[in-house]
Amino acid sequence: MDEVRLETDRLILRWFREDDFPAYLSMAQDPEVMKFLTGAPQPETEAWKAMAAHIGHWYFRGYGVWAVEEKSTGKLVGRIGLMNPAGWPGFECGWTLARESWGKGYATEGAQRALEYAFTELDRDHVISLIAPANINSIKVAERLGEKVEGETELLGKQVLIYGISRDEWKARH
């Protein structure tokens, strides 16, 4: 399988590499970053499994989560991508950035490129984002992407809002 690599003005979205692990682990062990995801920092073994699962998702589904690299520095700043693992409520676009990269517009920029890929290259009709109700920053990203609340569900023992956008809604914005 060939790597799917995307670019934006400031970011490279690429597959994870083993040398990304120290930066990935740092993000996964930051309590503020993990607050709305796992609720607590991840131990090293769990962070490793999570990063490996991103690669496995590409293998099984043909799409997945990208490592987000800042073009200007070459530094790993987060993860953004498309997922629909077994038991998931739908085809999701998600984002998680290291705290030092918050507030730069990277989540919106990278997720917008991932949505474009989902609608144009993967021919998806609808994409969701699952967001904790208290995660105001991610809600703002979803709204900037044109997503609207479509409902709520329980995911991994937590209530989350289901934001979503159709291909037609996305096309109308672009």
C-alpha positions in Angstrom: 0.0 0.0 0.0 1.3 3.4 -1.0 1.5 6.2 1.6 -1.2 8.9 1.2 0.5 12.2 1.8 -1.4 15.5 1.9 -0.2 19.1 2.2 -1.6 22.5 3.2 0.1 25.8 3.3 1.7 25.1 6.6 1.3 21.4 7.2 2.3 18.0 5.9 -0.1 15.1 6.6 1.8 11.9 6.3 1.9 8.4 7.8 3.5 7.9 11.3 7.1 6.8 11.5 8.8 5.1 14.4 10.9 8.3 15.1 7.6 10.2 15.7 7.1 8.3 18.9 8.8 10.6 21.4 6.7 13.6 20.2 3.6 11.4 20.0 4.2 10.1 23.6 4.7 13.7 24.8 1.3 14.6 23.4 -0.3 11.4 24.8 1.0 12.1 28.2 -0.1 15.7 28.4 -3.2 15.8 30.7 -4.6 18.8 28.9 -4.4 17.2 25.5 -5.9 13.9 26.7 -8.6 15.6 28.9 -11.4 15.0 26.4 -10.0 11.9 24.7 -9.0 9.3 27.3 -9.5 11.5 30.3 -6.0 10.9 31.5 -2.4 10.8 30.2 -1.6 7.5 28.4 1.1 5.2 29.6 3.9 4.6 27.2 2.6 1.2 26.1 -0.9 2.6 25.4 0.5 5.5 23.4 2.6 3.0 21.4 -0.5 0.9 20.7 -2.5 4.0 19.7 0.2 5.1 17.2 0.5 1.6 15.8 -3.3 1.4 15.5 -3.2 4.5 13.2 -1.0 2.6 10.8 -3.1 -0.5 11.1 -6.2 1.5 10.3 -4.6 2.4 6.9 -3.9 -1.3 6.3 -7.4 -2.5 7.1 -9.5 0.4 5.8 -7.4 2.1 3.1 -7.6 5.5 5.0 -6.7 6.7 8.4 -5.1 9.2 10.7 -2.1 11.2 9.5 0.9 12.5 11.5 0.8 16.3 11.3 4.2 17.8 10.5 4.8 21.5 10.6 6.4 22.4 7.3 8.5 25.2 8.7 10.2 23.1 11.4 9.6 19.4 10.4 8.2 18.9 13.9 5.4 16.5 14.7 2.6 18.7 16.0 -0.4 16.3 16.2 -2.6 13.9 14.4 -5.5 14.5 12.0 -7.4 12.1 10.0 -10.2 9.8 9.0 -11.3 6.8 11.0 -14.1 4.3 11.3 -12.8 1.4 13.5 -15.0 -1.5 14.4 -17.8 -0.4 16.7 -17.5 3.3 15.7 -20.7 5.3 15.1 -19.6 6.5 11.6 -16.9 7.7 9.3 -15.1 10.4 11.4 -12.7 13.2 10.8 -10.8 13.8 14.0 -7.9 16.0 15.2 -5.6 16.2 18.2 -2.7 18.6 18.5 0.1 19.0 20.9 -0.6 21.9 23.3 2.2 24.1 22.0 0.4 24.0 18.6 -3.0 25.1 19.9 -4.4 28.4 18.7 -2.5 28.5 15.4 -5.4 27.3 13.2 -3.6 24.0 12.4 -6.6 21.8 13.4 -8.9 23.6 11.0 -6.3 23.8 8.3 -5.5 20.1 8.5 -9.0 18.8 9.0 -10.2 20.9 6.1 -7.7 19.1 3.9 -8.7 15.7 5.3 -12.4 16.5 4.6 -11.5 17.5 1.0 -9.8 14.1 0.7 -12.8 12.2 2.2 -15.3 13.9 -0.2 -13.2 14.0 -3.4 -10.8 11.0 -3.3 -12.8 8.6 -1.1 -16.2 9.7 -2.5 -17.8 9.9 1.0 -21.3 11.4 1.2 -21.1 12.3 4.9 -18.4 12.8 7.6 -18.9 13.1 11.3 -16.7 14.4 14.2 -17.2 13.1 17.7 -16.6 15.8 20.3 -17.0 16.0 24.1 -19.6 18.6 24.9 -17.1 20.5 27.1 -14.5 20.6 24.4 -15.2 24.1 23.2 -12.1 24.4 21.1 -12.9 21.3 19.1 -16.5 22.5 18.7 -15.2 25.8 17.2 -13.0 23.8 14.8 -16.0 21.7 13.7 -18.1 24.8 13.2 -15.4 26.5 11.1 -15.4 23.3 9.0 -19.1 23.8 8.5 -20.2 20.9 10.7 -23.4 21.0 12.6 -24.7 19.1 15.6 -26.6 16.0 14.4 -27.1 14.2 17.7 -25.1 12.6 20.5 -23.9 9.1 21.4 -21.8 7.2 24.0 -18.3 6.4 22.9 -15.8 4.6 25.0 -17.9 5.2 28.1 -18.3 9.0 27.5 -21.1 11.1 26.0 -20.1 12.9 22.9 -21.8 15.2 20.4 -22.0 14.1 16.8 -21.1 16.9 14.5 -21.5 16.2 10.8 -21.3 17.6 7.3 -22.5 16.2 3.9 -20.5 16.4 0.7 -23.2 18.8 -0.7 -22.8 21.1 2.3 -19.0 20.9 2.0 -19.2 21.7 -1.8 -21.4 24.7 -1.2 -18.7 26.1 1.1 -15.8 25.6 -1.5 
